[in-house]
């Protein structure tokens, strides 16, 4: 074993973005969607609906995302106590949670592109186990279809149409538009609706898609006539309405991304270094001389392992070469060691 101190120039730090689909089985897009009756009818079902990739009898059944409906005034859901707290319902709770999470201000309003009139939305929250670090802008392609119509609404974010996202506090936000792969279908158009702004927000850092309910309620010229129920103290069954539109649309494509930081360590073995082995069989135990005279002037070694030590001689990492590397006075070696974390 031989040691050599590494120089500062031998270290290079690099960062790479790795992308992958969000969905179970590495499918690029979900085309079938299922719910669980027990969850929908439970207490949690008043707040959200969990969507799975297969039926209850299917293999690899896992939760993919949740659907929730939020309304500032609590409409579209039964109030907790209409006498003591009118309008306070699961819908107002959902609204407040996302307002705090994204806007970071309990007095702020959601602005869908250039429109702030609608203060109710649908939230699609991707299951944490489905993505890596964040969602990938430009990868969302969601198709919605209203029941009984042949008109599909294809949504994406506008990440490829803007230089920078909008920031609310620390959260990146892109507008949802009519289009695909981060671009509007119509050149020169922002992909918004005519009167009620964008179709919602794409929030990659918190794995959330907010859908402007008023935009979805538009007729088939721009929306899908979803008919969101905003009546106070009434169970509007809104989560089920959006779920049906997703089922009819048959496409929800979405990728995630993560940044992998790597340390590259360049280990150099110059022609005069690492040519003699320290294996006990290399040296005579009685005389301390090289056993084979041939190796005195023409030594041969084979490098198999590189160990990285700190100044206290603690072994921190080990790199194995794919095959032994022959070394002698006529050869030099440069080995790049990659450390991912």
ChimeraX attribute file (.defattr): number of C-alpha atoms within 10 A of each C-alpha:
attribute: neighborCount
match mode: 1-to-1
recipient: residues
	/A:1	11
	/A:2	11
	/A:3	12
	/A:4	12
	/A:5	10
	/A:6	14
	/A:7	10
	/A:8	8
	/A:9	8
	/A:10	12
	/A:11	14
	/A:12	12
	/A:13	11
	/A:14	11
	/A:15	11
	/A:16	10
	/A:17	9
	/A:18	13
	/A:19	17
	/A:20	18
	/A:21	21
	/A:22	27
	/A:23	26
	/A:24	19
	/A:25	9
	/A:26	11
	/A:27	13
	/A:28	17
	/A:29	19
	/A:30	21
	/A:31	16
	/A:32	17
	/A:33	20
	/A:34	17
	/A:35	19
	/A:36	15
	/A:37	12
	/A:38	10
	/A:39	14
	/A:40	17
	/A:41	11
	/A:42	10
	/A:43	10
	/A:44	13
	/A:45	18
	/A:46	20
	/A:47	21
	/A:48	24
	/A:49	23
	/A:50	26
	/A:51	22
	/A:52	22
	/A:53	22
	/A:54	18
	/A:55	16
	/A:56	14
	/A:57	7
	/A:58	9
	/A:59	9
	/A:60	13
	/A:61	14
	/A:62	19
	/A:63	21
	/A:64	23
	/A:65	23
	/A:66	20
	/A:67	22
	/A:68	25
	/A:69	33
	/A:70	32
	/A:71	26
	/A:72	20
	/A:73	19
	/A:74	26
	/A:75	26
	/A:76	27
	/A:77	27
	/A:78	21
	/A:79	22
	/A:80	14
	/A:81	12
	/A:82	13
	/A:83	8
	/A:84	9
	/A:85	10
	/A:86	15
	/A:87	24
	/A:88	22
	/A:89	28
	/A:90	25
	/A:91	32
	/A:92	22
	/A:93	18
	/A:94	22
	/A:95	24
	/A:96	18
	/A:97	15
	/A:98	17
	/A:99	19
	/A:100	13
	/A:101	16
	/A:102	20
	/A:103	19
	/A:104	15
	/A:105	13
	/A:106	12
	/A:107	9
	/A:108	10
	/A:109	14
	/A:110	19
	/A:111	18
	/A:112	24
	/A:113	19
	/A:114	11
	/A:115	13
	/A:116	12
	/A:117	13
	/A:118	18
	/A:119	17
	/A:120	26
	/A:121	27
	/A:122	24
	/A:123	26
	/A:124	22
	/A:125	19
	/A:126	23
	/A:127	18
	/A:128	15
	/A:129	13
	/A:130	20
	/A:131	23
	/A:132	19
	/A:133	17
	/A:134	19
	/A:135	27
	/A:136	25
	/A:137	24
	/A:138	20
	/A:139	19
	/A:140	23
	/A:141	20
	/A:142	22
	/A:143	23
	/A:144	25
	/A:145	25
	/A:146	26
	/A:147	16
	/A:148	7
	/A:149	11
	/A:150	11
	/A:151	17
	/A:152	18
	/A:153	21
	/A:154	20
	/A:155	26
	/A:156	30
	/A:157	32
	/A:158	27
	/A:159	21
	/A:160	15
	/A:161	14
	/A:162	13
	/A:163	8
	/A:164	11
	/A:165	17
	/A:166	14
	/A:167	13
	/A:168	13
	/A:169	11
	/A:170	12
	/A:171	16
	/A:172	17
	/A:173	25
	/A:174	27
	/A:175	28
	/A:176	32
	/A:177	28
	/A:178	27
	/A:179	22
	/A:180	19
	/A:181	19
	/A:182	24
	/A:183	23
	/A:184	22
	/A:185	16
	/A:186	10
	/A:187	8
	/A:188	7
	/A:189	11
	/A:190	21
	/A:191	23
	/A:192	22
	/A:193	19
	/A:194	9
	/A:195	11
	/A:196	21
	/A:197	24
	/A:198	25
	/A:199	28
	/A:200	30
	/A:201	26
	/A:202	28
	/A:203	26
	/A:204	19
	/A:205	16
	/A:206	18
	/A:207	21
	/A:208	22
	/A:209	24
	/A:210	24
	/A:211	24
	/A:212	24
	/A:213	28
	/A:214	23
	/A:215	25
	/A:216	28
	/A:217	17
	/A:218	17
	/A:219	14
	/A:220	17
	/A:221	11
	/A:222	18
	/A:223	23
	/A:224	22
	/A:225	19
	/A:226	23
	/A:227	17
	/A:228	22
	/A:229	17
	/A:230	20
	/A:231	15
	/A:232	21
	/A:233	19
	/A:234	15
	/A:235	16
	/A:236	19
	/A:237	14
	/A:238	23
	/A:239	24
	/A:240	17
	/A:241	17
	/A:242	26
	/A:243	21
	/A:244	17
	/A:245	21
	/A:246	21
	/A:247	21
	/A:248	21
	/A:249	21
	/A:250	17
	/A:251	19
	/A:252	21
	/A:253	20
	/A:254	25
	/A:255	23
	/A:256	22
	/A:257	19
	/A:258	16
	/A:259	14
	/A:260	13
	/A:261	14
	/A:262	16
	/A:263	16
	/A:264	16
	/A:265	20
	/A:266	17
	/A:267	19
	/A:268	15
	/A:269	17
	/A:270	16
	/A:271	14
	/A:272	13
	/A:273	17
	/A:274	22
	/A:275	23
	/A:276	21
	/A:277	17
	/A:278	12
	/A:279	8
	/A:280	9
	/A:281	10
	/A:282	15
	/A:283	15
	/A:284	12
	/A:285	11
	/A:286	6
	/A:287	8
	/A:288	10
	/A:289	12
	/A:290	16
	/A:291	14
	/A:292	11
	/A:293	10
	/A:294	10
	/A:295	15
	/A:296	12
	/A:297	8
	/A:298	12
	/A:299	17
	/A:300	16
	/A:301	16
	/A:302	15
	/A:303	18
	/A:304	13
	/A:305	14
	/A:306	17
	/A:307	14
	/A:308	18
	/A:309	16
	/A:310	10
	/A:311	7
	/A:312	6
	/A:313	9
	/A:314	10
	/A:315	11
	/A:316	9
	/A:317	12
	/A:318	12
	/A:319	15
	/A:320	12
	/A:321	13
	/A:322	8
	/A:323	10
	/A:324	12
	/A:325	12
	/A:326	14
	/A:327	22
	/A:328	18
	/A:329	16
	/A:330	10
	/A:331	13
	/A:332	15
	/A:333	15
	/A:334	10
	/A:335	13
	/A:336	15
	/A:337	20
	/A:338	15
	/A:339	13
	/A:340	11
	/A:341	8
